[in-house]
Every structure is written in structure tokens, then in C-alpha cells.
Amino acid sequence: MKATILIVSKNRKKELEFTLGILEQIIDFSAQEVLVFLDGCTDDSFVLKDKMNWVKWYSSEKSIGASAARHSLYPKAQGKFLIGLDDDAHPLNADFIDKTITLFNENTNAGIIAFQEIRGIYNSDKEALIQTEVPEKEYFTNDFIGCGFAIRKSVYEATNGFPVWVDIYGEESCVAIEVIAKGFDILYSNKIKVNHRVNKEVRKNTEQNYFRFGKQLKNTTYYYLVYYPFPLIRIIKLFWHNFRKYALTDARCFKVFFKTVLEILLHFSTVLQYRKPIDSSIIKKARQLKGLEY
């Protein structure tokens, strides 16, 4: 098995069905497989199991979170290369798997390939491709986006995998730092493109921003706690920055901030069990790498 495509979905049947419909047309079932994890879905996503029986389906009755779902799903893959997509993201290159394998073969030390994300809802893939960066661009980076990336199975197995101590937002950074610590590179390439079908205006004007604010504050704190040799100063700076920039300027953020801090304190000892500090030189190297351009 050359490649496995992996998707985690929760209550987004329409988006998932659209993505799988595209994949069905372009993948080679003799060399590729698709795995989907339904994370505590309460809609009718389960009806897709009978409709799309070429997919290998896994599920949890109770939602365990996107990161834990990935942690459960990825070890089940048979492919040499693991390609992660969101349920609302699809490849814009019909030959995206071949391009992925070629990039890995050309860059033998690359553990992860980060794809170009094109956000927005378009009338056609041709319209989405107009947003493509020109010319082609590649560079080594310190992170990747979960809606479109590939990782060597052997490299993923060398890490602790997606963290179970993160629910959603920030799990990619955990895998990324572990990959770098193992001596592998993360290569961004816009040769492979995915359309992340999110309505940018709707997302901007909804409760999602407050939800994301709390999750990112919590998970960044946990990231420092798990990976940094001396995390206290980083955590204090993180709290102060978010309090001054967001909590003091927005009443909702103020409430979310203190609710999140309380949650962090309640689960501090649990997350501490996963603490495996990475050498300071590796963290410094990662911070000096070029960040992803969103």
C-alpha cells in the first residue's frame, strides 16, 4: 500500500460526503486507501458507511476530540505515506498522491510535506486555483496545517503521534516539534494544493473566534508544559500577552480567559504525565525556521 488518506469528521456529513466524492474519482484503490473516523457524530453521517463502502470506517460513540481521534486512526493506516485531510478540504491536484511521493523521494530527509491551503468557498476548482501562489514555492518550515499534509508512516511511528492531551487546535505543532526533534525536516510545497472550504466571513463573525481563543490558550500552555525544559516563563508571557491584548479589550474574551486558566489548573497534573522536554537547541532550531504563510 503506497498511501493512506485519513480524515476525522464530526457532524459534517455534507462536507465529508463532498470530499469523499472527489477522492473516489481520483484515487487508485489498488495502491491507496481511505480511512475515516466519525468522532461522536450525532447527525446522520453514519449513513455514508453503506453508501461509500470503499472507505474503511472507524468511529467513537462519544466525541473524543479531533487530536485523540487522529491518534486512534493513524496507527490503522497501511500506507507508506499518510495524507491527512479535513472533512471540508479536498485536493485540487488530481495527481496529488503522485506529487506527494515524488516530493518525498526528492527530499529524503523530509518527514512531513505541508500542502498549500486555499481557504474559501468557490464555484469550481478552477476558480480556487486562481488563488494559487505563483511561482512555485518550497521552503523548510516548523509546522503544518491539519487540513492538508503528508507524513511518512515510519516518521509518524517514531513520534508519540497526535497528542491525546489536546482536543482540537494545536495538535499539529506537537507532531511537528517531535518530527524536528527526530532529525527530520518539514517541507512546505505549493505544488500540492487543497481547497479548505470554509466561509471566511461567517467564521469571522461567529462564536468560533471565542472558542478558538480559549482552545489555543489552553493548548499552547500544555505545549510549553510538555515540550519546554523550562516552561514557566513562557507560560507567564503567554498569559500576560493574551490577557493584555484580548481579555482587557473584550468582555467575552475576559470570561473565556479566566475560564480557560481554571481549566488549565484543573488538568495540570494530568498533562504533566505526558511531559517529555525537548532539548533547548532543537526548540531554538525550530523557532528559527520560517513559519507557514497563511
C-alpha positions as CSV (number, residue, x, y, z in Angstrom):
1,M,0.0,0.0,0.0
2,K,1.6,3.2,-1.2
3,A,-0.6,5.8,0.6
4,T,-3.4,6.2,3.0
5,I,-5.7,9.2,3.2
6,L,-7.0,9.9,6.7
7,I,-10.0,12.1,7.7
8,V,-11.6,12.8,11.0
9,S,-15.2,14.1,10.9
10,K,-17.8,15.3,13.4
11,N,-21.3,16.2,12.5
12,R,-20.4,17.4,9.0
13,K,-22.0,14.8,6.7
14,K,-22.4,17.2,3.8
15,E,-18.8,18.3,3.8
16,L,-17.5,14.8,4.3
17,E,-19.6,13.4,1.5
18,F,-18.4,16.1,-0.8
19,T,-14.7,15.4,0.0
20,L,-15.1,11.6,-0.3
21,G,-17.0,12.0,-3.6
22,I,-13.9,13.8,-5.1
23,L,-11.5,11.3,-3.7
24,E,-13.5,8.4,-5.1
25,Q,-12.9,9.8,-8.6
26,I,-9.1,10.3,-8.4
27,I,-7.6,7.6,-6.1
28,D,-6.3,4.2,-7.2
29,F,-7.9,1.7,-4.9
30,S,-5.2,-0.9,-5.8
31,A,-2.4,1.2,-4.2
32,Q,-4.3,3.7,-1.9
33,E,-6.8,3.5,0.9
34,V,-9.1,6.0,2.7
35,L,-9.8,5.8,6.4
36,V,-12.4,7.9,8.1
37,F,-13.1,8.3,11.8
38,L,-16.5,9.6,12.9
39,D,-16.0,11.3,16.2
40,G,-19.1,11.0,18.2
41,C,-21.4,12.1,15.4
42,T,-25.0,12.9,16.3
43,D,-26.1,13.7,12.8
44,D,-26.7,11.1,10.1
45,S,-23.0,10.8,9.0
46,F,-23.2,7.1,9.7
47,V,-25.4,6.5,6.6
48,L,-22.3,7.2,4.5
49,K,-20.9,3.9,5.6
50,D,-23.2,1.9,3.4
51,K,-23.1,4.5,0.6
52,M,-19.3,4.6,0.4
53,N,-18.2,1.1,1.4
54,W,-14.8,1.6,-0.3
55,V,-13.9,3.6,2.8
56,K,-12.5,2.0,5.9
57,W,-14.8,3.4,8.7
58,Y,-14.0,3.8,12.4
59,S,-16.0,5.6,15.0
60,S,-16.5,6.6,18.6
61,E,-19.9,6.9,20.1
62,K,-18.7,9.6,22.4
63,S,-16.7,12.5,21.0
64,I,-13.0,12.2,22.0
65,G,-11.7,15.3,20.1
66,A,-10.0,15.7,16.8
67,S,-6.5,15.1,18.0
68,A,-7.4,11.9,20.0
69,A,-9.4,10.7,17.0
70,R,-6.3,11.1,14.8
71,H,-4.2,9.4,17.5
72,S,-6.6,6.4,17.3
73,L,-6.9,6.4,13.5
74,Y,-3.4,6.8,12.2
75,P,-1.9,3.6,13.5
76,K,-4.5,1.7,11.5
77,A,-3.1,3.0,8.2
78,Q,-1.3,0.6,5.9
79,G,0.2,3.1,3.5
80,K,3.9,4.1,3.4
81,F,2.8,7.7,3.3
82,L,-0.1,9.1,5.4
83,I,-2.1,12.0,3.9
84,G,-4.2,14.0,6.3
85,L,-7.2,16.0,5.1
86,D,-10.0,17.8,7.0
87,D,-13.6,16.7,6.1
88,D,-14.1,20.1,4.5
89,A,-10.9,20.1,2.5
90,H,-10.2,18.4,-0.9
91,P,-7.1,18.2,-3.1
92,L,-7.0,20.5,-6.2
93,N,-4.5,18.3,-7.9
94,A,-5.8,15.0,-9.3
95,D,-2.3,13.6,-9.1
96,F,-1.7,14.9,-5.5
97,I,-0.6,11.4,-4.3
98,D,2.0,11.0,-7.0
99,K,3.2,14.6,-6.4
100,T,3.5,13.8,-2.7
101,I,5.5,10.6,-3.2
102,T,7.8,12.4,-5.7
103,L,8.5,15.2,-3.2
104,F,9.3,12.6,-0.5
105,N,11.6,10.8,-2.9
106,E,13.4,14.1,-3.9
107,N,13.7,15.2,-0.3
108,T,14.9,12.1,1.5
109,N,15.1,13.8,4.9
110,A,11.6,15.3,4.8
111,G,9.4,13.7,7.4
112,I,6.3,15.9,6.6
113,I,5.1,17.7,3.4
114,A,2.9,20.7,4.2
115,F,0.5,21.5,1.3
116,Q,-0.8,24.9,0.3
117,E,-4.1,25.7,1.8
118,I,-6.6,27.8,-0.3
119,R,-9.4,28.9,2.0
120,G,-12.8,29.8,0.8
121,I,-15.9,28.5,-1.0
122,Y,-15.6,28.7,-4.8
123,N,-17.9,27.8,-7.7
124,S,-15.3,25.5,-9.1
125,D,-11.8,24.1,-8.5
126,K,-10.6,26.3,-11.4
127,E,-11.8,29.4,-9.6
128,A,-10.0,28.2,-6.4
129,L,-6.8,27.6,-8.3
130,I,-6.7,31.3,-9.3
131,Q,-5.7,31.9,-5.7
132,T,-2.6,29.8,-6.2
133,E,0.8,31.2,-5.4
134,V,2.9,31.9,-8.4
135,P,5.7,30.9,-8.9
136,E,6.0,27.5,-7.3
137,K,7.4,27.8,-3.7
138,E,9.1,25.5,-1.4
139,Y,10.9,26.0,2.0
140,F,11.6,24.3,5.2
141,T,9.2,25.2,8.0
142,N,8.4,24.4,11.6
143,D,4.7,23.5,11.3
144,F,1.9,22.2,9.1
145,I,-1.8,22.5,8.8
146,G,-4.0,19.5,9.5
147,C,-6.4,20.2,6.6
148,G,-3.7,19.2,4.1
149,F,-0.3,17.4,4.7
150,A,1.5,14.2,4.3
151,I,3.8,12.3,6.7
152,R,6.0,9.3,6.3
153,K,4.4,6.4,8.2
154,S,7.9,5.5,9.6
155,V,8.4,9.1,10.9
156,Y,4.9,9.2,12.5
157,E,5.6,5.9,14.3
158,A,8.9,7.4,15.6
159,T,6.9,10.1,17.4
160,N,4.2,9.9,20.1
161,G,1.6,10.6,17.4
162,F,-1.1,13.2,17.7
163,P,-1.5,14.1,21.4
164,V,-4.4,12.8,23.4
165,W,-3.9,15.8,25.8
166,V,-5.1,18.2,23.1
167,D,-8.7,18.1,21.9
168,I,-8.5,20.5,18.9
169,Y,-6.3,23.3,17.6
170,G,-2.6,23.0,18.1
171,E,-2.1,19.2,17.7
172,E,-0.1,19.7,14.5
173,S,2.5,21.7,16.4
174,C,3.1,18.8,18.8
175,V,3.7,16.4,16.0
176,A,5.9,18.9,14.2
177,I,8.3,19.6,17.0
178,E,8.7,15.8,17.6
179,V,9.4,15.3,13.9
180,I,12.1,18.0,14.0
181,A,13.5,16.6,17.3
182,K,13.9,13.2,15.5
183,G,16.1,14.9,12.9
184,F,13.6,15.2,10.0
185,D,12.5,18.2,8.0
186,I,9.1,19.7,7.4
187,L,8.9,20.9,3.8
188,Y,6.2,23.3,2.6
189,S,5.4,23.0,-1.1
190,N,2.6,24.7,-3.1
191,K,2.9,22.1,-5.8
192,I,0.2,20.3,-3.8
193,K,-2.9,22.4,-3.1
194,V,-6.1,21.8,-1.1
195,N,-9.2,23.8,-1.0
196,H,-10.3,24.3,2.6
197,R,-13.9,25.0,2.1
198,V,-14.5,27.5,4.9
199,N,-16.6,30.6,4.7
200,K,-14.1,33.2,5.9
201,E,-16.7,35.9,6.6
202,V,-19.0,33.5,8.5
203,R,-16.1,32.2,10.6
204,K,-15.0,35.8,11.4
205,N,-18.5,36.8,12.6
206,T,-19.4,33.8,14.8
207,E,-18.7,32.4,18.2
208,Q,-15.9,30.4,16.6
209,N,-13.4,33.1,17.4
210,Y,-14.0,32.9,21.2
211,F,-14.0,29.1,21.0
212,R,-10.6,29.1,19.2
213,F,-9.2,31.7,21.6
214,G,-9.8,29.5,24.6
215,K,-8.6,26.3,22.9
216,Q,-5.4,27.9,21.6
217,L,-4.6,29.5,25.0
218,K,-5.1,26.1,26.8
219,N,-3.2,24.0,24.2
220,T,-0.3,26.4,23.8
221,T,0.1,26.3,27.6
222,Y,0.1,22.5,27.5
223,Y,2.6,22.6,24.6
224,Y,5.1,24.6,26.7
225,L,4.4,22.3,29.7
226,V,5.1,19.1,27.8
227,Y,8.0,20.1,25.5
228,Y,9.9,23.0,27.0
229,P,12.7,22.3,29.6
230,F,11.8,25.4,31.5
231,P,8.2,26.3,30.6
232,L,7.2,28.7,33.4
233,I,8.5,31.9,31.9
234,R,6.9,31.0,28.5
235,I,3.6,30.3,30.1
236,I,3.6,33.6,32.1
237,K,4.4,35.5,29.0
238,L,1.6,33.7,27.1
239,F,-1.0,34.5,29.8
240,W,0.1,38.2,30.0
241,H,0.0,38.7,26.3
242,N,-3.4,37.2,25.9
243,F,-4.8,39.0,29.0
244,R,-3.5,42.4,27.8
245,K,-4.3,42.1,24.1
246,Y,-7.6,40.2,24.3
247,A,-9.1,39.9,27.7
248,L,-8.8,43.5,28.6
249,T,-10.3,44.7,25.3
250,D,-13.3,42.3,25.0
251,A,-15.7,41.2,27.8
252,R,-16.3,37.8,26.2
253,C,-12.6,37.2,25.9
254,F,-12.2,38.2,29.6
255,K,-14.6,35.5,30.6
256,V,-13.1,32.9,28.3
257,F,-9.6,33.8,29.5
258,F,-10.3,33.1,33.2
259,K,-12.5,30.0,32.4
260,T,-9.6,28.6,30.4
261,V,-7.0,29.4,33.1
262,L,-9.2,27.5,35.6
263,E,-9.4,24.5,33.2
264,I,-5.7,24.5,32.8
265,L,-5.2,24.4,36.6
266,L,-7.7,21.6,37.0
267,H,-6.0,19.4,34.4
268,F,-2.4,20.5,35.1
269,S,-1.4,17.3,36.8
270,T,-2.9,15.1,34.1
271,V,-1.0,16.8,31.3
272,L,2.2,16.8,33.4
273,Q,2.2,13.0,33.0
274,Y,3.0,13.5,29.3
275,R,5.9,15.8,29.9
276,K,8.9,14.9,27.7
277,P,11.1,18.0,27.4
278,I,12.9,18.5,24.1
279,D,16.5,19.8,24.1
280,S,16.7,23.6,24.0
281,S,18.8,23.6,20.9
282,I,16.0,21.7,19.0
283,I,13.4,24.3,20.1
284,K,15.7,27.1,19.1
285,K,16.3,25.5,15.7
286,A,12.5,25.1,15.2
287,R,11.8,28.7,16.2
288,Q,14.4,29.9,13.6
289,L,12.7,28.1,10.8
290,K,10.4,30.0,8.5
291,G,6.8,29.9,9.7
292,L,4.0,28.9,7.4
293,E,2.5,31.7,5.4
294,Y,-1.3,31.7,5.9
